[in-house]
Amino acid sequence: MSKVVGLNGEVPLQAGQPSAVLVEFLEEQLRLAKDGRIQGAATAVLFNDGTCGWHVCGRVGGLHMMGALEMCKAELAAINRGGPD
């Protein structure tokens, strides 16, 4: 078996294998939500079968959330072009 390395230098995850960086991120977001510091969320998720989903929950009104999502879109576009992640 050859050693596969992603463009960003990381070994790609196999479908169904947990992502340590994702779990750490979500645990921190959950802690902030439990502390009342995060009031709402709008997320896009990639499932292990390659399908995607999205979720909006909590207090998400206002232009600030739309601006934050636009920043996420720009970062995803850069990653898909092979740019920084």
N, C-alpha and C positions, 0 to 999 in steps of 0.2 A: 504494500500500500504506500502511495506517495504522500508526502506531507503537503497538504493544501494550506496556503496562507492567503487571506483576503487582501484586497488592495490597501486596506488600512493597517496591514501587518498583523491582524488578529486571525486566529484560527476560526473559520466559520462554525457556527453551531449546527448540530444535526437537528432535524425536525424532532420536536418533543423534548429536547435537552434544555434545561432551565438556563437562562442568562443571568449570571451573577450580578452584572451591572444593572440589569433591569429590575431584579428583585430588590437590590439595595435602593434604587431610585424610588420604587413603589412603596417600600417600607418607610422611607423618609417622608414621602408625600402623605402617607397615612398618618404618620406621627404628627405632621403639621396640621392635617385636617382634624385630628382628635384634639389638638391644642386650640382649635378655632382659628388658626392662622390662614388656612386655605378654606375659602367659602364656596367655591364651585370649580368645576373642571369641564373641559371639552377635550376629548382624547381621540386619537386614531390608534388602532391596535392591529398588529399582524399576528395571525394565528399560525400554529405549527403546520397546518395543511396548506398554507400559502394564501388563504383568504384574509380579507381585512374587515374591520368593523369600526364603528365610531360610537361615541357615547357623549352625552351632554347631561350634566346633573348639577344640582345645587344652584347657587346664585351666580348666573353667568351673563347677565345683561350688561350692556355698556360697550362702548367702543374700545376700551382697553383690551377686552378679551379678543375682539376681532383683530386688533393689532398684534397681539401675542400669537394668534393662529397664523397670521401672515408671516411672522418671523419663522414659525415652525415650517410653513410651506417653503420658504426660501432656503432654509437649512436642508430640508429633504431634497429639494431640487439640486442643491450643490452636491449632496452625497450621491445622488443618482447620476450626476455628471462626472463623478470621480473626484470631487473636491474634498475639502476638509470636512471631517465629521466630529 
